[in-house]
Structures are given as C-alpha cells and as structure tokens.
Amino acid sequence: MICGAFSGLLTTIRKMAEYAGQCVWLRRFVARVIAGSCSAIWIEGPMGDGFSAPWEPEPERVLDFLNAGNSGIRGWPAARLTVTPDVCPADAGNGVWQLPSPSTLQGMANALSCPMYPQRRKQGDPDIMTEGQNSEMVAMKQVDCDVLVIGGGPAGSTIAALLAERGHRVTLLEKEHHPRFHIGESLLPHNMPMLDRLGVREQMEAIAMPKYGIEFVSPFHGRSMQYDFARAWNRNFPYAFQVRRSEFDFVLLKNAAAKGASVVEGCRVESVEFPEKAAPCAIGLDEGGTRRTWTARFVVDATGRDTLLASQMGTKTRHPRHTSAAIYAHFVGARRLPGKAAGNITIVWFDNGWFWFIPLADGTTSVGAVCSPEFLKTRRGDLASFFYGIIALSPEVSDRLKDATLVGSVTATGNYSYASSVTSGPGFLMVGDACSFIDPVFSSGVYLAMLGAFSAADAVDTCLRHPERATTALRQYDASVRRALGAFTWFIYRIRQPAMRNLFMSPRNTFRVEEAVLSLLAGDIFEGWHVRLRLYLFRGLYYATRLGQWLRFRGKEGGSAIQGG
C-alpha cells in the first residue's frame, strides 16, 4: 500500500526517471531504508548516483512497501527493494542519515519473505495455487489485498498483470484450472501492441496461426471476397493470430503470476458485498466446499459471460434488436485456403445467419454457426446431428468439411448479445464480457476484453492512489468501454442485412472508404477523424443502398399490381 507517507518518495523516483531519461536504464535499485529515528531514504541508480528524500513512514507502511516488491511506477521493470547495512553516501544529506540497529535491519529483511506475499518458484512457471494445496493460504480464512480480480480470462489476467506491475497487491481468483477450453479463437491486429506491452508476444507466436485477413463468402452473390489487413488505413499492423484459447489464456494467466499477482485456481466466487463503511468483500467456495471470504480495496469483475456483478445487481439486459445464439465444434482435416491465406478467418452467410471458420496452428479448425435463438429451438434429436444439419444448409461450409472429422463435442450457447447498464461504481469495476458481449462476427471479443483491461487498469490505479479522482476515473472508463463497443455494434447489428452484404461483397475504395473499414476490422477504432469521417461515409452508402433496394421492391410491387389489374 503506497499512500500518504510515500508521496515524497514517489516524487523523488519520478524525478530520478526523468533524470535517467529512459526507465529501462535503471536496472538496479538499492534502497537503504532508515527506520526508527532516521528520516531519509537513498535510492541509488546504476551509475552510483541517486537522490535522497524525506522518509517518515509508520513501520507497517515500510513493510507494505517492501513487500510490494517493485517501484509501483508504470513502465518501470519490477525490482526487489533490498535493505543493506551499508553506510549512506557522504552527500546523502546534512547528517539526516543514521545507521539502524542490526535487529531493525534483520526484521525488515525478514518481511521480504512474509507468507502474505507468496514467492514464485525459482524454476519453471510461476506458482499458480490451487485451493487446498497451499497450507498458508488455507489457514487464512480471509485474504486481504489491494485489488481482487475475479476471473482468469484475457481481461482478468491482463488487468492483474498491469496492476501488479504498478505495485498493487493483486489476488486473482479463477473458478477453473488452466489450461481449459474456451471459444473465441480469433484475434485482431491491434491485439499485437497489447501482447507486446504485456511481454508475451513471443510466447504467442509459438502457439498461434498467423491471420492476414478476412474472407467473406456470400451464396447470395455466388462469390467470395478477401480483405487483407495490410491494405488498412494504418499499414503497421498487417496480421493477427488465431489461437487455441486454452493455450492463449494460460500464457496470460502465468504472466499475471510472473508479474506478482497471487493467482488462485479452483475457487468460485458466488457474490460480492459492498458494506457502506467497509471494504468490498467477496464470498465463495473452494474445491473442498469450504466457504471463503476476501476483502479488497477494489474488486474487478472479469467473470466473462458469468457476469457476476451485473447479474447480482440486476443491470444485465439483452440487446432488444439483436438476439442471437451459437452452436460450434472443432474439426480436423477441414479444407483451408491456399498459401499465406491458410490462417485467415472465413465468414460464410446462409439463410439463417452466418458461419465462422477459424484455422488453428495444430491442424484443428473451429467452426460455428450464429443464428437466431428461435432457429436453434427447432432442434430435434441430439446436438451433433442438429449441427450437421445446419452445416448442410451451406454448400461452402459442407464442401470444406466433407473430409473432416469432428473432434470433441458440439456445444450450443444462447443469450449471445447483452450489456450491463452499469460498468463501475465505488470499489468495483466490470471488464470484458462481464459487462457486455456482442456478436463475434468481427472477432472483437478478446480484443475488446484486453483493451478494456488496459483502460480499467488506469482507472483502478487512479482510484487507489488518488481517491478524490475516483469518480472521474470511473466515468472515463465507462465512456471508453461504450465508445469501443459503439465502434463495432453499428456494423455488427446490420451484418445480416442485404444492403450490408452488398457493400462487403462489392468493395470500393473511393475516398479511401475501404481502408477505413479495414482499419475497423483490424481493431483500429481510435485512429482519428480521418477514419471516422470515412466510416460515416460508409454508413451513408449503406442507407443509400437500403433505400435503393426498397425503391426497387416497391417498383416491382407496383408493376405486379398494374399487370394484375
């Protein structure tokens, strides 16, 4: 916990960062913490230079700062603050330094291995604890932390890693054990900078299939159309990844643990209480059925489609104009596009909705159909037979799967599009699918979850460090979430309309409109007014196309009436 007494220290560290020019040069910190009657701290840089600052904290705050394990300044590499008995530099400051007693130094050093802050394994993956495996954790009936993240998907793991990097004590609770199956395997090119920021891009490269574009197939037009990300307005992001979510999510979860978050798997949170004059309290069960409680200064709901807080608060609603459901499975031996396009996602329209076709690196292909809930309710017999019946409705998908074999089971899910009317409040915040989910036709799910996690990390950090600015920070977070969703939803809620299909199947780059649409498909939703202006122009073309279709339809009706008369 860094507050009050640490303001002078943080100011000094920021000055040091400015002095050094780039924080990456500060490879080593040696902090000589002077307790008791002493009143200053010396932070030494890699060249032997440094700064002194006033230091009058309470002993408990000293221990909290040491146990935090890093500077807490965004962008700085995590570095363990070490306590040494060395005499301070001669220029440390007019005799304010005093050498602490050996017992004081030993007590502060012992705090570095305090069981409240579990250490990572020295070899292999970071520790990811299971309820019941760690005796120290089991012995604690209440776990206190700065931030409690509920859910270990892309949103939860991302925000946990970011906040742990900034010096906050983060506990992440996950109901399942990773790696575990999850749908939603297609990323967008603008996921790449976020993977770079988290430091996991190389790991993802090893497990991913490169995705250079999107193919749309329309039986209504009798052809397919290929869109390459390299032709987008911003050509710096020419590809994305197709990933097995079990592997992708596991990499992100391990990364959160490596950054300092305490990760606990096999623990299901059932509810969160928000007492008026006390810290939020999460209540759940471990795998042994033991009821557990956690208190935290801030709670992040990253429970995905479980929507823990939105369901608890009654703020979750289905989209009134766009209800959809999905049925999906994995296949091996499916026919893919040739050459470089082999990893591209394919969207295939059919009378009752659309199919996704996502190739994965291990030879598996994810295939799913998104359609109306009413259509899925027409099922008779087992789910697999029903899915094969839907596939038979599309000659294109049927041909690609004619030599393929089903792997695993067929799954169906409903209530595909929803949103929470509230995204945050005092002491809590919802991120990713926990606050909203939209039709996945543009593969926006993981992108929006991680993008929201980055925005959420800024908001939570502000709430904890500057409580007086919490309302503004949460309002800004809410605005960023709704803006990101809004960039996609207009297109998504019209993707089944004939006018929209006509525009996608007959692209024109007049006034660079096609490049702007490709930027949207790549996840570049904050490019600037140049792109936004052309997206509005695209909307105008859509409405003009719809009007033209309506007029032709009315004309045919009028002609039929005259002939009949």
LUMKE-987304 format. One line per 3 residues: their letters; for each residue x, y, z of C-alpha. Coordinates in steps of 0.2 Angstrom, whole numbers, m for minus. Layout:
N
A) X Y Z | ...
//
This chain:
565
MIC) 0 0 0 | 8 16 m5 | m1 32 0
GAF) 2 47 11 | 19 44 18 | 26 38 2
SGL) 21 54 m9 | 39 62 m6 | 47 45 m11
LTT) 37 43 m27 | 40 61 m32 | 59 58 m30
IRK) 58 42 m40 | 49 51 m54 | 62 64 m54
MAE) 75 50 m55 | 66 43 m70 | 66 60 m79
YAG) 85 62 m74 | 89 45 m81 | 80 48 m97
QCV) 73 30 m100 | 67 20 m86 | 75 4 m94
WLR) 92 10 m89 | 88 9 m71 | 92 m10 m70
RFV) 96 m10 m51 | 89 m1 m36 | 97 m1 m19
ARV) 86 7 m6 | 93 10 11 | 78 11 22
IAG) 81 20 38 | 69 16 52 | 66 22 69
SCS) 74 39 72 | 80 41 54 | 72 52 42
AIW) 78 49 24 | 79 36 10 | 93 35 m3
IEG) 89 27 m20 | 104 23 m30 | 105 22 m49
PMG) 115 11 m60 | 129 23 m61 | 131 26 m42
DGF) 121 42 m42 | 105 44 m33 | 93 55 m24
SAP) 88 57 m6 | 70 60 0 | 61 63 17
WEP) 56 47 25 | 44 47 40 | 33 32 37
EPE) 25 21 50 | 34 4 52 | 18 m5 44
RVL) 19 6 29 | 38 2 27 | 34 m17 27
DFL) 20 m14 15 | 31 m5 3 | 45 m18 4
NAG) 33 m32 2 | 25 m24 m14 | 41 m29 m22
NSG) 43 m16 m35 | 43 3 m38 | 25 4 m42
IRG) 29 17 m56 | 21 12 m73 | 33 6 m86
WPA) 47 3 m73 | 54 m15 m73 | 49 m24 m57
ARL) 64 m23 m45 | 65 m30 m27 | 70 m16 m15
TVT) 84 m23 m4 | 89 m17 13 | 108 m16 17
PDV) 118 m10 32 | 130 0 21 | 134 17 27
CPA) 125 30 16 | 134 41 3 | 143 56 10
DAG) 132 68 1 | 116 60 7 | 110 75 16
NGV) 117 85 30 | 118 72 43 | 100 66 42
WQL) 105 48 40 | 108 36 54 | 113 18 54
PSP) 99 7 60 | 102 m7 73 | 106 m24 66
STL) 89 m31 74 | 79 m17 64 | 88 m22 48
QGM) 85 m41 51 | 67 m38 55 | 64 m28 39
ANA) 74 m41 29 | 63 m55 36 | 47 m45 30
LSC) 53 m49 12 | 48 m67 14 | 32 m64 23
PMY) 19 m78 19 | 6 m65 15 | 16 m62 m1
PQR) 20 m79 m8 | 36 m81 m18 | 37 m88 m36
RKQ) 46 m104 m40 | 64 m102 m45 | 62 m113 m59
GDP) 48 m116 m72 | 32 m107 m72 | 26 m95 m58
DIM) 16 m103 m44 | m2 m104 m48 | m10 m110 m32
TEG) m25 m122 m30 | m36 m120 m15 | m31 m133 m3
QNS) m13 m135 m10 | m5 m121 0 | m6 m123 19
EMV) m3 m105 22 | m17 m99 11 | m29 m112 18
AMK) m25 m106 36 | m31 m89 31 | m50 m88 31
QVD) m49 m70 25 | m37 m64 12 | m34 m45 11
CDV) m27 m37 m5 | m27 m20 m14 | m36 m27 m29
LVI) m47 m43 m30 | m49 m49 m49 | m62 m62 m51
GGG) m59 m72 m67 | m44 m78 m76 | m48 m75 m94
PAG) m39 m62 m105 | m47 m47 m96 | m44 m53 m79
STI) m26 m59 m82 | m22 m43 m91 | m28 m31 m78
AAL) m20 m42 m64 | m3 m41 m73 | m4 m22 m76
LAE) m9 m18 m58 | 4 m30 m50 | 17 m21 m61
RGH) 12 m5 m53 | 15 m11 m36 | m3 m15 m30
RVT) m6 m32 m21 | m17 m41 m33 | m26 m58 m30
LLE) m34 m66 m45 | m47 m80 m42 | m52 m92 m56
KEH) m65 m105 m54 | m57 m117 m66 | m40 m124 m69
HPR) m30 m118 m84 | m27 m124 m97 | m46 m125 m100
FHI) m57 m125 m116 | m64 m108 m122 | m72 m102 m138
GES) m67 m86 m147 | m50 m91 m155 | m48 m76 m167
LLP) m38 m60 m163 | m37 m43 m171 | m20 m35 m177
HNM) m22 m22 m164 | m21 m35 m151 | m2 m36 m155
PML) 3 m20 m146 | m5 m26 m131 | 4 m43 m131
DRL) 20 m33 m133 | 16 m22 m118 | 12 m37 m108
GVR) 28 m46 m114 | 20 m61 m121 | 21 m59 m140
EQM) 35 m72 m142 | 26 m85 m132 | 10 m82 m143
EAI) 20 m83 m159 | 25 m101 m154 | 7 m107 m152
AMP) m3 m96 m165 | m8 m97 m183 | m5 m80 m192
KYG) m20 m72 m198 | m18 m59 m213 | m36 m55 m217
IEF) m54 m60 m218 | m64 m69 m231 | m82 m66 m234
VSP) m92 m79 m243 | m110 m75 m249 | m121 m88 m258
FHG) m132 m74 m262 | m119 m66 m273 | m111 m83 m279
RSM) m93 m77 m274 | m81 m74 m260 | m71 m58 m256
QYD) m54 m57 m247 | m49 m42 m236 | m31 m41 m231
FAR) m26 m31 m216 | m11 m24 m225 | m22 m13 m235
AWN) m30 m4 m220 | m28 14 m217 | m14 11 m204
RNF) m2 m2 m213 | 8 m5 m197 | m2 m20 m191
PYA) m3 m32 m206 | m8 m48 m196 | m16 m55 m181
FQV) m16 m73 m173 | m28 m87 m172 | m26 m96 m156
RRS) m32 m110 m145 | m39 m101 m131 | m34 m114 m118
EFD) m16 m110 m123 | m18 m92 m125 | m27 m89 m109
FVL) m14 m100 m99 | 0 m89 m106 | m9 m73 m100
LKN) m13 m81 m83 | 5 m87 m80 | 11 m69 m85
AAA) 0 m61 m72 | 8 m73 m59 | 25 m69 m65
KGA) 22 m50 m63 | 17 m53 m45 | m1 m57 m44
SVV) m7 m70 m32 | m17 m82 m43 | m29 m95 m35
EGC) m37 m108 m46 | m52 m119 m42 | m61 m106 m32
RVE) m79 m100 m37 | m85 m83 m31 | m103 m83 m28
SVE) m106 m65 m23 | m98 m48 m18 | m104 m37 m4
FPE) m101 m19 m3 | m103 m13 15 | m106 6 17
KAA) m91 9 28 | m80 m6 25 | m70 m14 11
PCA) m79 m24 m3 | m80 m42 2 | m81 m57 m10
IGL) m89 m73 m4 | m85 m90 m12 | m81 m108 m11
DEG) m65 m118 m13 | m65 m135 m21 | m67 m143 m4
GTR) m83 m134 m1 | m76 m123 12 | m83 m105 12
RTW) m70 m92 9 | m71 m73 10 | m59 m60 3
TAR) m58 m41 7 | m50 m29 m5 | m49 m11 m8
FVV) m56 m13 m25 | m65 m28 m34 | m63 m31 m53
DAT) m77 m42 m61 | m69 m52 m75 | m80 m67 m74
GRD) m84 m66 m93 | m101 m72 m98 | m105 m77 m80
TLL) m107 m58 m77 | m106 m60 m58 | m109 m42 m53
ASQ) m121 m37 m67 | m132 m52 m63 | m131 m49 m44
MGT) m135 m30 m47 | m149 m34 m60 | m141 m22 m73
KTR) m138 m35 m87 | m150 m34 m102 | m151 m42 m118
HPR) m150 m32 m134 | m168 m28 m139 | m164 m28 m158
HTS) m151 m41 m159 | m153 m58 m151 | m143 m72 m157
AAI) m136 m89 m152 | m122 m100 m157 | m118 m119 m160
YAH) m100 m124 m163 | m87 m138 m163 | m69 m142 m168
FVG) m64 m152 m184 | m48 m159 m191 | m45 m162 m209
ARR) m55 m147 m215 | m50 m139 m232 | m41 m122 m229
LPG) m37 m108 m241 | m21 m110 m250 | m4 m102 m246
KAA) m2 m87 m235 | m21 m85 m233 | m22 m103 m224
GNI) m24 m94 m207 | m37 m82 m212 | m54 m82 m204
TIV) m69 m85 m216 | m87 m78 m213 | m100 m88 m223
WFD) m118 m81 m224 | m133 m93 m225 | m151 m90 m224
NGW) m152 m92 m205 | m137 m82 m200 | m118 m85 m203
FWF) m104 m97 m200 | m86 m94 m194 | m72 m104 m200
IPL) m56 m102 m190 | m40 m112 m194 | m28 m116 m179
ADG) m10 m120 m179 | m12 m138 m174 | m22 m143 m189
TTS) m39 m141 m180 | m52 m129 m187 | m65 m120 m176
VGA) m82 m120 m185 | m98 m112 m178 | m115 m105 m183
VCS) m123 m89 m176 | m141 m88 m179 | m157 m83 m170
PEF) m162 m92 m154 | m179 m97 m162 | m170 m106 m175
LKT) m160 m116 m163 | m176 m121 m154 | m181 m130 m169
RRG) m169 m144 m164 | m175 m162 m164 | m163 m175 m159
DLA) m145 m174 m152 | m135 m158 m154 | m122 m165 m166
SFF) m135 m171 m178 | m143 m154 m177 | m126 m146 m181
YGI) m123 m157 m196 | m140 m152 m202 | m136 m133 m201
IAL) m119 m136 m210 | m129 m145 m224 | m138 m128 m227
SPE) m121 m121 m233 | m113 m128 m248 | m97 m119 m245
VSD) m95 m125 m227 | m101 m143 m232 | m88 m144 m245
RLK) m74 m138 m234 | m79 m151 m221 | m83 m165 m232
DAT) m66 m174 m227 | m66 m168 m209 | m68 m177 m193
LVG) m77 m170 m178 | m66 m168 m163 | m74 m167 m146
SVT) m92 m162 m143 | m104 m150 m151 | m108 m135 m139
ATG) m123 m123 m140 | m125 m106 m131 | m138 m93 m131
NYS) m140 m75 m125 | m126 m70 m136 | m128 m51 m135
YAS) m130 m42 m119 | m124 m27 m109 | m124 m20 m92
SVT) m131 m3 m89 | m118 m1 m76 | m99 m4 m78
SGP) m92 3 m62 | m96 10 m45 | m87 14 m28
GFL) m75 0 m26 | m79 m11 m41 | m77 m12 m60
MVG) m83 m24 m73 | m72 m28 m88 | m73 m38 m104
DAC) m88 m50 m106 | m93 m47 m88 | m100 m30 m93
SFI) m105 m33 m112 | m104 m45 m126 | m108 m43 m144
DPV) m110 m54 m160 | m92 m61 m163 | m93 m59 m182
FSS) m78 m47 m182 | m68 m57 m169 | m69 m42 m157
GVY) m71 m52 m141 | m53 m54 m135 | m48 m38 m142
LAM) m62 m28 m133 | m58 m38 m117 | m40 m34 m117
LGA) m42 m16 m122 | m55 m14 m108 | m42 m21 m96
FSA) m29 m8 m101 | m42 6 m98 | m48 m2 m82
ADA) m30 m4 m75 | m28 15 m77 | m45 18 m68
VDT) m41 7 m54 | m24 13 m51 | m31 31 m50
CLR) m45 26 m38 | m32 18 m26 | m19 32 m27
HPE) m30 47 m29 | m47 43 m21 | m53 61 m24
RAT) m52 57 m43 | m60 41 m42 | m77 47 m49
TAL) m69 55 m64 | m58 40 m67 | m73 28 m67
RQY) m83 39 m78 | m69 40 m91 | m68 21 m90
DAS) m86 19 m94 | m85 31 m108 | m70 22 m116
VRR) m79 5 m115 | m95 12 m123 | m85 20 m136
ALG) m76 4 m141 | m92 m6 m141 | m101 8 m152
AFT) m87 7 m165 | m92 m11 m169 | m110 m13 m164
WFI) m117 m2 m179 | m109 m14 m191 | m112 m30 m182
YRI) m131 m27 m179 | m133 m24 m198 | m121 m38 m205
RQP) m136 m49 m210 | m144 m35 m219 | m144 m37 m239
AMR) m138 m20 m240 | m123 m23 m229 | m119 m39 m238
NLF) m119 m30 m255 | m106 m17 m248 | m94 m30 m242
MSP) m96 m41 m257 | m93 m26 m269 | m80 m15 m260
RNT) m74 2 m267 | m60 12 m261 | m67 28 m266
FRV) m61 42 m254 | m52 28 m245 | m68 21 m238
EEA) m62 3 m239 | m46 7 m230 | m56 14 m216
VLS) m67 m1 m215 | m52 m12 m214 | m45 m2 m200
LLA) m61 m5 m190 | m59 m24 m194 | m41 m23 m188
GDI) m47 m15 m171 | m40 2 m175 | m55 11 m168
FEG) m46 26 m161 | m37 31 m177 | m44 49 m178
WHV) m56 59 m188 | m49 54 m205 | m55 36 m202
RLR) m71 41 m193 | m76 53 m207 | m75 39 m219
LYL) m84 27 m208 | m98 39 m208 | m97 40 m227
FRG) m99 21 m227 | m114 22 m216 | m121 34 m229
LYY) m118 22 m243 | m127 9 m233 | m143 19 m230
ATR) m142 24 m249 | m141 6 m254 | m156 1 m242
LGQ) m166 15 m250 | m162 9 m267 | m167 m9 m263
WLR) m183 m3 m255 | m187 8 m271 | m184 m7 m282
FRG) m195 m18 m271 | m209 m5 m272 | m207 m3 m290
KEG) m209 m22 m293 | m224 m22 m282 | m232 m8 m292
GSA) m228 m17 m308 | m236 m33 m302 | m252 m23 m297
IQG) m253 m15 m314 | m251 m32 m323 | m264 m40 m311
G) m276 m25 m315
//
